[in-house]
Structures are given as structure tokens and as C-alpha cells.
């Protein structure tokens, strides 16, 4: 009931009849996951939402969630994923690729770590082949170049950041550039 009420409040606040994606933001061990997901399927049937997503779920819980659904599938998984925080996410990303689940990468700039001066030398090496591109955009390009189903969601604190992200949104890195970064960061 609280899930349905929360969605209804969101729909009212957004002044819309449905949302494209509704995510469980954190797993809650005190609430039955299967029941929650079945309620979400019901809300899809009612036309209040189109797709189901998960956020901050580990691989076992993602699989459990996928198996709990009877009519629909998990569409997206949101995880902390960036050039610095990638190794422990490998299993989730592989599973998502295999099952056609989008990976929404939050903190794709490592909490701003990519802009710290001690990392410039690594990004400078990449700039030799991609041109004068900010570290942040190289870090975003790494994610989308590495995984066709990864979608970074960078925080943009001002209009300039948004415009910079748009300007370099088509940048892709080559395998050797990605390996260079992986071996050094």
C-alpha cells in the first residue's frame, strides 16, 4: 500500500498519469521483495508506470528480483560505478549486459576525484589521442565505451557542467585507451 501511495504522490507532484521508470532505491530486508515487485507489476498494468528498476542492489538480490517477477523484467539497475570504483561492480555489469538491463552509473566522476590534479597525468595521456577534453568527459566516455548498456548520470551543479557534458557526449575511447586508464587508476 505504501508503495502505491508513494507513486500516486509522485504522479500528482509531477502532474502526470505515469512515470517511465520507477525504481526501488535501496533493498529493504524487512519488506518482502517479491510482494513489492508484484505490486510494481500491478502498477504497470494500471498504466501508472512503464518499467521497473533497482538501485543499490547486489548481484544476488538483482537475480532474486528478476526471478520474482512474473510478467515483466528488470529494466535498469543503478549502481555506484566509475573509473575508480569498477572492479567490485563487474559481476553486476556482466549480468546486466547478458540480460539486456541498463546500468545507470551514479557517481560516474568518482565524487569529483577525476578532477583532482594527481590524476591529470593519466588523463593527459588520453588527451593526446582524443583532443582537449576535460578529465570528467574522459571518465564519462570510459563508462559508455566500456559497456554498451552503461549510462552515466553525472551530477551537474551548474549550466556550464551540463553544456560540457553535452558537448562531449559522443566521445568514445578505444580499447587501448581504456586499458591504459584501467592499469593506472
TORMARMI-335085 format. One record per residue (C-alpha): residue in one letter; y, z, x. Coordinates in Angstrom, 1 decimal, decimal comma, always signed. Layout:
REM residues N
<pt><r>a</r><y>Y</y><z>Z</z><x>X</x></pt>
...
***
This chain:
REM residues 185
<pt><r>x</r><y>+0,0</y><z>+0,0</z><x>+0,0</x></pt>
<pt><r>x</r><y>+2,5</y><z>+0,9</z><x>+2,8</x></pt>
<pt><r>x</r><y>+1,8</y><z>-2,5</z><x>+4,5</x></pt>
<pt><r>x</r><y>+2,6</y><z>-4,3</z><x>+1,2</x></pt>
<pt><r>x</r><y>+5,7</y><z>-2,2</z><x>+0,6</x></pt>
<pt><r>x</r><y>+6,9</y><z>-2,9</z><x>+4,2</x></pt>
<pt><r>x</r><y>+6,5</y><z>-6,6</z><x>+3,8</x></pt>
<pt><r>x</r><y>+8,3</y><z>-6,5</z><x>+0,4</x></pt>
<pt><r>x</r><y>+11,2</y><z>-4,6</z><x>+2,0</x></pt>
<pt><r>x</r><y>+11,4</y><z>-7,2</z><x>+4,8</x></pt>
<pt><r>x</r><y>+11,3</y><z>-10,1</z><x>+2,4</x></pt>
<pt><r>x</r><y>+14,1</y><z>-8,5</z><x>+0,4</x></pt>
<pt><r>x</r><y>+16,2</y><z>-7,8</z><x>+3,6</x></pt>
<pt><r>x</r><y>+15,6</y><z>-11,4</z><x>+4,8</x></pt>
<pt><r>x</r><y>+16,3</y><z>-12,8</z><x>+1,3</x></pt>
<pt><r>x</r><y>+13,2</y><z>-14,9</z><x>+1,4</x></pt>
<pt><r>x</r><y>+10,0</y><z>-15,3</z><x>-0,5</x></pt>
<pt><r>x</r><y>+7,7</y><z>-15,4</z><x>+2,5</x></pt>
<pt><r>x</r><y>+7,5</y><z>-15,0</z><x>+6,3</x></pt>
<pt><r>x</r><y>+5,8</y><z>-17,4</z><x>+8,6</x></pt>
<pt><r>x</r><y>+4,2</y><z>-14,7</z><x>+10,8</x></pt>
<pt><r>x</r><y>+3,5</y><z>-11,1</z><x>+10,1</x></pt>
<pt><r>x</r><y>+2,2</y><z>-9,0</z><x>+13,0</x></pt>
<pt><r>x</r><y>+0,6</y><z>-5,7</z><x>+13,4</x></pt>
<pt><r>x</r><y>+2,8</y><z>-4,3</z><x>+16,1</x></pt>
<pt><r>x</r><y>+0,5</y><z>-1,6</z><x>+17,5</x></pt>
<pt><r>x</r><y>-3,1</y><z>-0,8</z><x>+16,8</x></pt>
<pt><r>x</r><y>-3,4</y><z>+2,5</z><x>+14,9</x></pt>
<pt><r>x</r><y>-6,7</y><z>+4,2</z><x>+15,3</x></pt>
<pt><r>x</r><y>-6,1</y><z>+6,4</z><x>+12,2</x></pt>
<pt><r>x</r><y>-5,9</y><z>+3,3</z><x>+9,9</x></pt>
<pt><r>x</r><y>-8,8</y><z>+1,1</z><x>+9,0</x></pt>
<pt><r>x</r><y>-8,2</y><z>-2,2</z><x>+10,8</x></pt>
<pt><r>x</r><y>-10,5</y><z>-4,2</z><x>+8,5</x></pt>
<pt><r>x</r><y>-8,7</y><z>-2,9</z><x>+5,4</x></pt>
<pt><r>x</r><y>-5,3</y><z>-3,7</z><x>+6,9</x></pt>
<pt><r>x</r><y>-6,4</y><z>-7,3</z><x>+7,8</x></pt>
<pt><r>x</r><y>-7,9</y><z>-7,8</z><x>+4,3</x></pt>
<pt><r>x</r><y>-4,6</y><z>-6,7</z><x>+2,8</x></pt>
<pt><r>x</r><y>-2,8</y><z>-9,2</z><x>+5,0</x></pt>
<pt><r>x</r><y>-5,2</y><z>-12,0</z><x>+3,8</x></pt>
<pt><r>x</r><y>-4,3</y><z>-10,9</z><x>+0,2</x></pt>
<pt><r>x</r><y>-0,6</y><z>-11,3</z><x>+1,1</x></pt>
<pt><r>x</r><y>-1,2</y><z>-14,8</z><x>+2,4</x></pt>
<pt><r>x</r><y>-3,0</y><z>-15,6</z><x>-0,9</x></pt>
<pt><r>x</r><y>+0,0</y><z>-14,2</z><x>-2,7</x></pt>
<pt><r>x</r><y>+2,3</y><z>-16,5</z><x>-0,7</x></pt>
<pt><r>x</r><y>+4,2</y><z>-13,7</z><x>+0,9</x></pt>
<pt><r>x</r><y>+3,2</y><z>-14,7</z><x>+4,5</x></pt>
<pt><r>x</r><y>+1,6</y><z>-17,6</z><x>+6,2</x></pt>
<pt><r>x</r><y>+0,0</y><z>-16,3</z><x>+9,4</x></pt>
<pt><r>x</r><y>-1,4</y><z>-13,1</z><x>+10,9</x></pt>
<pt><r>x</r><y>-0,5</y><z>-11,9</z><x>+14,3</x></pt>
<pt><r>x</r><y>-1,3</y><z>-8,9</z><x>+16,6</x></pt>
<pt><r>x</r><y>+0,8</y><z>-7,2</z><x>+19,1</x></pt>
<pt><r>x</r><y>-0,2</y><z>-4,8</z><x>+21,9</x></pt>
<pt><r>x</r><y>-4,0</y><z>-5,1</z><x>+21,1</x></pt>
<pt><r>x</r><y>-6,5</y><z>-5,1</z><x>+23,9</x></pt>
<pt><r>x</r><y>-9,2</y><z>-7,8</z><x>+24,1</x></pt>
<pt><r>x</r><y>-11,9</y><z>-5,7</z><x>+22,2</x></pt>
<pt><r>x</r><y>-9,5</y><z>-5,0</z><x>+19,4</x></pt>
<pt><r>x</r><y>-8,4</y><z>-8,6</z><x>+19,1</x></pt>
<pt><r>x</r><y>-12,1</y><z>-9,6</z><x>+18,8</x></pt>
<pt><r>x</r><y>-12,7</y><z>-6,9</z><x>+16,2</x></pt>
<pt><r>x</r><y>-9,7</y><z>-8,0</z><x>+14,3</x></pt>
<pt><r>x</r><y>-10,8</y><z>-11,7</z><x>+14,3</x></pt>
<pt><r>x</r><y>-14,2</y><z>-10,6</z><x>+13,1</x></pt>
<pt><r>x</r><y>-12,8</y><z>-8,5</z><x>+10,3</x></pt>
<pt><r>x</r><y>-11,0</y><z>-11,4</z><x>+8,7</x></pt>
<pt><r>x</r><y>-12,9</y><z>-13,3</z><x>+6,0</x></pt>
<pt><r>x</r><y>-10,6</y><z>-16,2</z><x>+5,1</x></pt>
<pt><r>x</r><y>-8,0</y><z>-16,7</z><x>+7,8</x></pt>
<pt><r>x</r><y>-7,8</y><z>-16,3</z><x>+11,6</x></pt>
<pt><r>x</r><y>-5,5</y><z>-14,5</z><x>+14,0</x></pt>
<pt><r>x</r><y>-2,7</y><z>-17,0</z><x>+14,8</x></pt>
<pt><r>x</r><y>-0,9</y><z>-15,2</z><x>+17,6</x></pt>
<pt><r>x</r><y>-1,2</y><z>-12,3</z><x>+20,0</x></pt>
<pt><r>x</r><y>+1,9</y><z>-10,7</z><x>+21,5</x></pt>
<pt><r>x</r><y>+1,4</y><z>-9,1</z><x>+24,9</x></pt>
<pt><r>x</r><y>+3,4</y><z>-8,0</z><x>+27,9</x></pt>
<pt><r>x</r><y>+2,9</y><z>-11,0</z><x>+30,2</x></pt>
<pt><r>x</r><y>+4,9</y><z>-12,2</z><x>+33,2</x></pt>
<pt><r>x</r><y>+4,5</y><z>-13,3</z><x>+36,8</x></pt>
<pt><r>x</r><y>+4,3</y><z>-9,7</z><x>+37,9</x></pt>
<pt><r>x</r><y>+2,0</y><z>-8,4</z><x>+35,0</x></pt>
<pt><r>x</r><y>-0,6</y><z>-11,1</z><x>+34,7</x></pt>
<pt><r>x</r><y>-4,0</y><z>-10,1</z><x>+36,2</x></pt>
<pt><r>x</r><y>-4,9</y><z>-7,5</z><x>+33,6</x></pt>
<pt><r>x</r><y>-4,0</y><z>-9,9</z><x>+30,8</x></pt>
<pt><r>x</r><y>-6,3</y><z>-12,7</z><x>+32,0</x></pt>
<pt><r>x</r><y>-9,2</y><z>-11,8</z><x>+29,6</x></pt>
<pt><r>x</r><y>-6,9</y><z>-11,8</z><x>+26,6</x></pt>
<pt><r>x</r><y>-5,3</y><z>-15,1</z><x>+27,6</x></pt>
<pt><r>x</r><y>-8,7</y><z>-16,8</z><x>+28,2</x></pt>
<pt><r>x</r><y>-9,9</y><z>-15,6</z><x>+24,8</x></pt>
<pt><r>x</r><y>-6,8</y><z>-16,8</z><x>+23,0</x></pt>
<pt><r>x</r><y>-7,0</y><z>-20,2</z><x>+24,7</x></pt>
<pt><r>x</r><y>-10,6</y><z>-20,6</z><x>+23,7</x></pt>
<pt><r>x</r><y>-9,9</y><z>-19,6</z><x>+20,1</x></pt>
<pt><r>x</r><y>-6,6</y><z>-21,5</z><x>+19,7</x></pt>
<pt><r>x</r><y>-4,5</y><z>-18,4</z><x>+19,4</x></pt>
<pt><r>x</r><y>-0,9</y><z>-18,5</z><x>+20,6</x></pt>
<pt><r>x</r><y>+0,1</y><z>-16,0</z><x>+23,2</x></pt>
<pt><r>x</r><y>+3,7</y><z>-14,6</z><x>+22,7</x></pt>
<pt><r>x</r><y>+4,7</y><z>-13,2</z><x>+26,1</x></pt>
<pt><r>x</r><y>+7,2</y><z>-10,4</z><x>+25,8</x></pt>
<pt><r>x</r><y>+9,0</y><z>-9,1</z><x>+28,9</x></pt>
<pt><r>x</r><y>+8,5</y><z>-12,6</z><x>+30,5</x></pt>
<pt><r>x</r><y>+11,1</y><z>-11,8</z><x>+33,1</x></pt>
<pt><r>x</r><y>+9,4</y><z>-8,5</z><x>+34,1</x></pt>
<pt><r>x</r><y>+12,2</y><z>-6,3</z><x>+32,7</x></pt>
<pt><r>x</r><y>+14,7</y><z>-8,3</z><x>+34,8</x></pt>
<pt><r>x</r><y>+12,6</y><z>-7,9</z><x>+38,0</x></pt>
<pt><r>x</r><y>+12,7</y><z>-11,7</z><x>+38,7</x></pt>
<pt><r>x</r><y>+16,5</y><z>-11,4</z><x>+39,3</x></pt>
<pt><r>x</r><y>+16,2</y><z>-8,8</z><x>+42,0</x></pt>
<pt><r>x</r><y>+17,3</y><z>-10,0</z><x>+45,4</x></pt>
<pt><r>x</r><y>+14,0</y><z>-9,1</z><x>+47,2</x></pt>
<pt><r>x</r><y>+12,2</y><z>-11,9</z><x>+45,2</x></pt>
<pt><r>x</r><y>+14,8</y><z>-14,6</z><x>+45,8</x></pt>
<pt><r>x</r><y>+12,9</y><z>-16,0</z><x>+48,9</x></pt>
<pt><r>x</r><y>+9,8</y><z>-16,8</z><x>+46,7</x></pt>
<pt><r>x</r><y>+11,9</y><z>-18,5</z><x>+44,0</x></pt>
<pt><r>x</r><y>+13,9</y><z>-20,3</z><x>+46,7</x></pt>
<pt><r>x</r><y>+10,7</y><z>-21,9</z><x>+47,9</x></pt>
<pt><r>x</r><y>+10,1</y><z>-23,3</z><x>+44,4</x></pt>
<pt><r>x</r><y>+13,7</y><z>-24,5</z><x>+44,1</x></pt>
<pt><r>x</r><y>+13,0</y><z>-26,9</z><x>+47,0</x></pt>
<pt><r>x</r><y>+11,0</y><z>-29,0</z><x>+44,6</x></pt>
<pt><r>x</r><y>+12,4</y><z>-28,2</z><x>+41,1</x></pt>
<pt><r>x</r><y>+16,1</y><z>-28,1</z><x>+42,0</x></pt>
<pt><r>x</r><y>+18,8</y><z>-25,5</z><x>+41,5</x></pt>
<pt><r>x</r><y>+17,2</y><z>-23,4</z><x>+38,7</x></pt>
<pt><r>x</r><y>+17,7</y><z>-19,7</z><x>+38,2</x></pt>
<pt><r>x</r><y>+14,8</y><z>-17,4</z><x>+39,0</x></pt>
<pt><r>x</r><y>+14,5</y><z>-16,5</z><x>+35,4</x></pt>
<pt><r>x</r><y>+13,8</y><z>-20,0</z><x>+34,3</x></pt>
<pt><r>x</r><y>+11,2</y><z>-20,5</z><x>+37,1</x></pt>
<pt><r>x</r><y>+9,5</y><z>-17,4</z><x>+35,8</x></pt>
<pt><r>x</r><y>+9,5</y><z>-18,7</z><x>+32,3</x></pt>
<pt><r>x</r><y>+8,3</y><z>-22,1</z><x>+33,5</x></pt>
<pt><r>x</r><y>+5,4</y><z>-20,4</z><x>+35,3</x></pt>
<pt><r>x</r><y>+4,1</y><z>-19,0</z><x>+32,0</x></pt>
<pt><r>x</r><y>+4,3</y><z>-22,2</z><x>+30,0</x></pt>
<pt><r>x</r><y>+2,9</y><z>-24,3</z><x>+32,9</x></pt>
<pt><r>x</r><y>+0,0</y><z>-21,9</z><x>+33,4</x></pt>
<pt><r>x</r><y>-1,1</y><z>-21,7</z><x>+29,8</x></pt>
<pt><r>x</r><y>-0,5</y><z>-24,4</z><x>+27,1</x></pt>
<pt><r>x</r><y>-0,7</y><z>-21,7</z><x>+24,5</x></pt>
<pt><r>x</r><y>+1,8</y><z>-19,2</z><x>+26,1</x></pt>
<pt><r>x</r><y>+5,2</y><z>-18,9</z><x>+24,5</x></pt>
<pt><r>x</r><y>+7,6</y><z>-16,6</z><x>+26,4</x></pt>
<pt><r>x</r><y>+10,1</y><z>-14,7</z><x>+24,3</x></pt>
<pt><r>x</r><y>+12,8</y><z>-13,6</z><x>+26,7</x></pt>
<pt><r>x</r><y>+15,5</y><z>-11,2</z><x>+25,8</x></pt>
<pt><r>x</r><y>+18,8</y><z>-12,9</z><x>+25,9</x></pt>
<pt><r>x</r><y>+21,6</y><z>-10,4</z><x>+25,9</x></pt>
<pt><r>x</r><y>+24,4</y><z>-12,9</z><x>+25,6</x></pt>
<pt><r>x</r><y>+25,1</y><z>-16,5</z><x>+24,7</x></pt>
<pt><r>x</r><y>+25,0</y><z>-17,6</z><x>+28,4</x></pt>
<pt><r>x</r><y>+21,4</y><z>-16,4</z><x>+28,7</x></pt>
<pt><r>x</r><y>+20,4</y><z>-18,3</z><x>+25,6</x></pt>
<pt><r>x</r><y>+22,1</y><z>-21,5</z><x>+26,8</x></pt>
<pt><r>x</r><y>+20,5</y><z>-21,2</z><x>+30,2</x></pt>
<pt><r>x</r><y>+17,0</y><z>-20,8</z><x>+28,7</x></pt>
<pt><r>x</r><y>+17,6</y><z>-23,8</z><x>+26,5</x></pt>
<pt><r>x</r><y>+18,9</y><z>-25,9</z><x>+29,4</x></pt>
<pt><r>x</r><y>+15,8</y><z>-25,4</z><x>+31,5</x></pt>
<pt><r>x</r><y>+13,3</y><z>-25,1</z><x>+28,7</x></pt>
<pt><r>x</r><y>+11,5</y><z>-28,4</z><x>+29,7</x></pt>
<pt><r>x</r><y>+10,8</y><z>-27,2</z><x>+33,3</x></pt>
<pt><r>x</r><y>+7,2</y><z>-27,2</z><x>+34,2</x></pt>
<pt><r>x</r><y>+5,7</y><z>-26,1</z><x>+37,6</x></pt>
<pt><r>x</r><y>+2,9</y><z>-27,9</z><x>+39,5</x></pt>
<pt><r>x</r><y>-0,3</y><z>-26,2</z><x>+40,3</x></pt>
<pt><r>x</r><y>+0,7</y><z>-25,6</z><x>+43,9</x></pt>
<pt><r>x</r><y>+4,0</y><z>-24,0</z><x>+42,9</x></pt>
<pt><r>x</r><y>+2,2</y><z>-21,7</z><x>+40,5</x></pt>
<pt><r>x</r><y>-0,4</y><z>-20,7</z><x>+43,2</x></pt>
<pt><r>x</r><y>+2,4</y><z>-20,1</z><x>+45,7</x></pt>
<pt><r>x</r><y>+4,0</y><z>-17,6</z><x>+43,3</x></pt>
<pt><r>x</r><y>+0,7</y><z>-16,0</z><x>+42,4</x></pt>
<pt><r>x</r><y>-0,2</y><z>-15,4</z><x>+46,0</x></pt>
<pt><r>x</r><y>+3,2</y><z>-13,8</z><x>+46,8</x></pt>
<pt><r>x</r><y>+4,1</y><z>-11,8</z><x>+43,7</x></pt>
***
